[in-house]
């Protein structure tokens, strides 16, 4: 059975929908899984054993109708048996239509009901601790898998041992002391509307830095360098001494391997947070007021994942406001979302998830032994 799964959009979306690939591959013995994604998200699916082929939706298809038409014809020639459209926008609808697949599945919208053989309504209330982003995606598998063990559907990042080892060596060359916990800060969101105000983020980082002998890394894209420098300068001098600002990699794939070696990630909700969850790294995420927490606050059942939203503290500010209005008022609402509101929660997160609060000689020795064991095993693997 030749199956096409369509999931364009951002990193978090592409990562979560790899669950569909895995479940279909495991449950349908003769399945051949093709995954259609945007080019910039390739690193998320590299080495995924449940995907037989990745198809890229290139940026040029949005700007050049002729290129898009040729792409659609190639899809038509693939002769897919099944198309599962987890995106549900005009581009993916056209791809689904050109596929001529006998079975076409998507979420229920007024414009999908006549074009797809099966649609499923979005749940507005969750029935588990997985988050609606996951629950709604798993519905798309119902025509093929009667009972799904949701706990076995968690998305994964598939790093090689060589990638992990190279990242470790890179960090050590940049003087990262693994005898101390390493905390990644997701300092900026994918847009200004998803970015916690820099003065507040600096205050948050100062609070983290004073809680222990931590090494702090910043996650940002090359285009965000100026904002990253602004944030660094807003931090106290004692905090700056703990920030390894120069430890940076522009490659998403190498970032995944670096994050693998961190003890936690804290900051703006987004792709990096979802990646950390797939790597089983503790996360503390800050939601923008216009993002629906019930959808993207995933894996609530796992204790080392925490999140905060303005509605948790000042719900009256959001009451009876549409998503459009919340987005419009976003900056004003962010200004009211002061770090002091969730200071106790983040301190508790650090206490529960970071190995030590204040490093002592015995705890440092234990971390050093773990590090040496990791390096030894990795080097042995490479030798084999």
N, C-alpha and C positions, 0 to 999 in steps of 0.2 A: 504494500500500500504506500503510495507516494503522497506525502503530506507536506503542505506548505503552511508555515506559521508566520503571520505578519505582525511585527511589532516595531514600528518606527518610533520616533520620539527620543526621549532622553535615556541616560545610562540606567537610572533606577527602573524604568519601565522594561528595558531590554533584559536586565538582570532577572527581574521577577518572572518574566515570561519564559525564561529558560526552564522553569518548572514544567511547563507544558511539554517541551521537548523531551525532558527526562521521563516523565510519566508515560507518554506515548511510546517512547522507545522501549521502556521496560515492560509495558503491558500488551503491545502489539508486535508479535514476533517477526513479522515480515515488513515492518514499517521502515520507510526511508524518509528521514526528517530533513527538510529544507527550512532555513530560518532567514526571513527577510528583515533586515535592519538598516538603519542609517550608518554610513561609512564610519563616522567618528566614534561609534560604540563598539567597533570590532574587538578591542582588547578585552572586553567583558566576556566574550564567547570563545576566545582562543583556547584551544585544547579541550573544549567541552566534548566528552566522548559520546554524548547523546544527540549531537548534531552532525548529520552526514555532510551537509553543505550549507555554507553561508552565502546568501545573495544580498548584494548591497544596493540600497536605494540611494543613488548619488544625488548630490545637490543640483547637478545640471538638469535632472529630470523635472525639477520645479520651475526652472527658468527657460527650458527649451522644449517646446511641445513635440517637436520631431524626435528628439532623443527619448522622450518619455514614451512616445508611440512605438518606437523600435524596441524599447524595453518591454512594453506590454506584449508585443508580438513574440518576444523570446519566452515570456511567461506562458503564453498560449501554446508554444511548441513543447513545453515541458510535460504536458499531459498529466497534470496533478489529479489525483483521485479525490483529495480532500484539501480544502483551504480553511484554516482557522484564523480569522481576522481579529486580533486583539487590539487593533488600533482604531478601526471604525471611522476613518476620515475619508474624504473624497479620493485621495490617492490610493488608499488600500482597497476601497470599494471598486475602483477601476481595475486594480490588479486582480481582485477576486472575480470580477465579471469576465475579464479576458482569459482567466485560467480555464473556464469551461468545466470546472470540476463538478462532479455529480453532487458532492456534499460541500456546502459552504456554510460556515458557522461564524456568528459574531454576536455582539451584545445588541440588545433591543433598542432601536431608535426608530423614529417615524420613517426615516428614509432607508432603513435596512430590512424592514419586514418583508418587502416584496422581492428583494434582491438576494436574500440568503435563504437556504433551505431550513435553517434552524437559528433562532435568536433567543437570548436569555436576558431577562430583565435585571438591571442593576439592583443589588441589595443596598438599601440605605441604612440598614442597621446590621451590625455584625452578629454572628452566631458563634464566634470563637474568639480567641485572643490573637489570631493571625493578622488581622487588619483587613479592611474591605478590598484593598488593592489585590490581595492574594485570594480572598474568598470569591470575588467576582471572576477572576481569571480561571479559577479551578472549575467554575460552572461550564466553561467551554469544552471541558473534557467529558461531560456527562454522556454524550452519545456513544462514547467508546469505552469508558471506564465507569462501571456502576457504583462502586464504592472506592473512594479515594482516602487514603490515610494522610491527612493534611500534614501531620508531623514529619512525614517522609518526603515532603515536597519542597522543603526549604531550598532556595537557590544556592548555588555554590560557584565559587571562583576556582578555576583549575590551574593553579600555578605548578610549574615543574620544579623539581628539587634544584636544578641548576639556576633557575630564576631566583629562588629563595636564597641560595648561597651567594649569588652575585650581589643581591641587595644587601645582604649582611656585610659582605666585604666592602661595598660602597659606603655603608654607614660607618664602619670602623675606620675607613680611610679618612672620613670626615669627622673623626674624633668623637663619635657617639659612644658614650660610656654605658654599656649594657648592665653595669652593676646597679644603675639607677633606672627606675621606670621611664619609659618613653611614651609621651602623650602627643598625639597628632591633634592639631586644632584646625577644624574646617572653617577657616576665617571668613570666607565669602560665599554667598549663594550664587546660583547660576544667573541671577539678575539682581538689580538693586532692590526689587520688591521682595526678594528672598534673603536679604542680607541684614543681619542684626547690626544696629548702628555701631560704628567702629569705636567710639568712646566707651560704650557699654561692653563691647567685646574685650577691650583693653582692661577694663575693670574686672571682668570675669577671669581673664588670663592672669592678672595680678593675684587674684584670690587663689587660683589653682597653684601658682608658683610658690606661694607662701606655705602651702600645706605639706611640702616634702621636697626631697632632693630629686626633682623631676628634670628630665630633658624634654624640651618642648620643640616640636616641629610645626611649621606652617604648611597647610595645603592651599595652593592657589595656582591659577593658570598663568602662562606668560603675559597675557593681556591684562592681568590683574596685579602686576608687579608694583605699580605706583600705590595702589590701595594697600597692598601688603606692607610696603615701607611706612605708609602713614600709620598703620596699626602698630607696627613695631615701635615707632617713635612715641606713640601714646602710652606704651607700657612703661612701668617703673624701671629704673636702671637695674635693680636687683632681678627683676623679671627678664630683662633683656639679656642678662648674663646666662640665663638658662635656655634662651631661645637660640636654636641653631638655624639662623635665617638663611645661611648660604647652602644648607642641605636641601636641595631642590632638584627635581627631575621633571622635564617637560613631557616625558612619555607616560601615557596613562598606564601602560602595561608595567613599567618599572615602578610607578607609584603603587600599584597593587602589591608588588613584592615588598616595598618598603613598609606599607601599612601592615603587612603580615607580621612584621617584627615589633609593632607598637603594642603597648599594653592597653590603650584605649584611644578613642577618638571623641572629641567634644566640639560642638559648634553648630553651624547652620545645617538644618535638615536638607537632604539632597542626595545626589548620587554617591558621594563618598561615604555617607552614613550607611546606605544600603549595601555598598561594597564591604564595609567593615562587618556588617551582620553576616554576610555570606562567608566571611573569613573567620567568623566566631570571635570577633574583637568587641569588647564592651563599648557601647555607644551612649552618648548623652547628646540629644539633638534639640535644637531650638527651632520651633515652628514659627513661620510668619502667620499673622492673624488671618489671612485670607486663604491659607491652605487648610484643607479639611483633615484634621488630625485623625479622625476615625478611619480614613482611607489609608494614610501613609504611616501611621504609627503601628508598624508591623512587629510581630513576634513579642506581643505584650506579655506572654507567658514566660519569657526568658528573663530572669531577674537582672541580668547585667545589661539590659537595654532600657534606657530611660529617655523620656522626652518631656518637654514643657511647652505649653501653649498659653497665650494670654487669657483664654477663656477659663483656664484652670484657676486663675487668680482674680481676674476682673471680668467676669462673664457679662456684666451689665453693659460693658462697652461694645459688645458684639451682638447684643440681643436685637433680633428683628432686622438685621442688616443682611442684604444680599451679598453674594460672593463678589459681585462687581463693585458694590459700595465699599466692602472691606478692603478690596485691592486699591481703590481710590484713596481711602483713608489710611493706607498701610503705614506711611511714615509717621503720622501722628500717633497711631496705635503702638508702633514700635517704641516711640519715645516714652510711652507709659509702661512699657514692659521692662522695668528696671531690673538689673541683676540681683538686687536685694530681695526681690520677690521669691526667687528660687535658689538663693544662696545656700540655705540649709539642705535642699535636695541635692545640689551638686556636690556639697561637702560629704553628704552621705554616700553618694555614688563613688566618690574618690576613696572613701574609707572602705567600702565593700568590694571594690573592683581592682584597685591598684594594690600591688603586693605589699607595700609598706607605706606608712604615713611619714615616718621619719626613719631614714635608713640607719641601721646599726651595723656594727662589724659582722655579726652572725648572718643577718639577712643579706648583706652585700656578698658575703662568701657563698651563700646558697645560690644567689642569682648568677654569680661567676661560674659556679660548677655547672649549672644548667646551660649556660652559654657555651662552655667548653664541650659539653656532651653533644650539643646541637651541631657545633662545628665539626667535631670528630665524625659523627654519623653522616653528615653531609659530604665530607671529603671522602669517606669510605665509599659512599654511593657513587660519587663521581668517578672514583678509581675503577669501580666495577663496570 
